Amino acid sequence: MTSIESSSISVLGSRISAEFNPPGPADFELPPFVTLGSVDVTKPMLMFVVTGVVLALFFWAAARKAEVVPGRLQFAGELVYGLVRNSIARDSIGSEKFLPFVPLLFSLFTMILVNNYIGLIPFLQFPTFSHFGFAVALAIIAWVVYIGAGMKVHGVFGYFKHQCVPSGVTGLVLLLIIPLEFLSSIIVRPITLCLRLFANMFAGHLLLMLFAFGGQYLIFEATSPINVTAGVLSFLMFFMISVLELLVMFLQAYVFTLLTAMYIGEAVAESH
C-alpha cells in the first residue's frame, strides 16, 4: 500500500515501518476508487466531478434570489465573478472584446481554485492537478479557444501571420523570427500552461507528504530525543507549508486564468 492510498485512514495517511521509505511519484498513482463497467474511476476523477457539483450548487444558490443589496452568498459569487470579469478578462482582452470569453475564464478560475482547495480537506486530500492529464486537458481547452478566436478575427493564414510576423520586421531576420514566434506562440504556450499548474501542485503535495510521513517516522519509529525533536519540527513544517499552499493554490488558479486571457487578448488584437 502506498502512502497516498493510506490517506483514507488518516489526514495524510498512516505508514509506520522499520525503515523510512520517502514518498515519491509512485505515491500519486492511486488505485481505482470504483469501476463502472470498463471505466476505472479514480479519486482525482471523482474529486473533479465533486468540484463541478459544488460550484454549480454554490452559484445557483448565490444567484437564486439576487437582490440589489446582496446577501453573503450573492456577495461572494459577485466578488469572484467581478475579479475574473474586470481584473482578468477586461484588462487583458480589452473592453470591446472581452465579454464572450468571461464564461470560459470564470469556469477555469473557479474550477482550478475550488479543486485545489478541496485537495486540502482530510480524506479527500489529493491535488487533482498533480496528475498531468487534468492540467493538459485545461491547457488544450485554452489553446483551442485562443487559436480559434484569433482565426475568427484574422482568418486562418492571417492569424498565423499576425502571431508569427511582428510588425516592422522585414528582410532576412524573418527567417529567424518566424520559427521562434511560431514555437513560442503556438507550441510552447499550452505546454507551459499545463506544466506550471501540474508542477506546483505535484511539488507542493510531495513536500507535504515528506514532512508528514518523515515526522511520523521520527516520532513513532526512530524514537530518540533528537529524532523526536526533529519529528516535531517536521510536523511544524508540514503545517507551515499547508498555509503556504493556500496561497500557491490561489495563485495557480489566477495565473492560469490570467495567461489564458492574455493569450486570447493577443490573438484578437489588431496588431502584433
ABEGO torsion letter per residue (X at the ends): XBAAAAAAABAAEBBBBABBBBBBAAAABBBBABBBEABBBBAAAAAAAAAAAAAAAAAAAAAABBBABBBAAAAAAAAAAAAAAAAAAAAAAEAAAAAAAAAAAAAAAAAAAAAAAAAABBGABBBAAABAAAAAAAAAAAAAAAAAAAAAAAEAAAAAAAAABBBGBBEAAAAAAAAAAAAAAAAAAAAAAAAAAAAAAAAAAAAAAAAAAAAAAAAAABBBAAAAAAAAAAAAAAAAAAAAAAAAAAAAAAAAAAAAAAAAAAAABABX
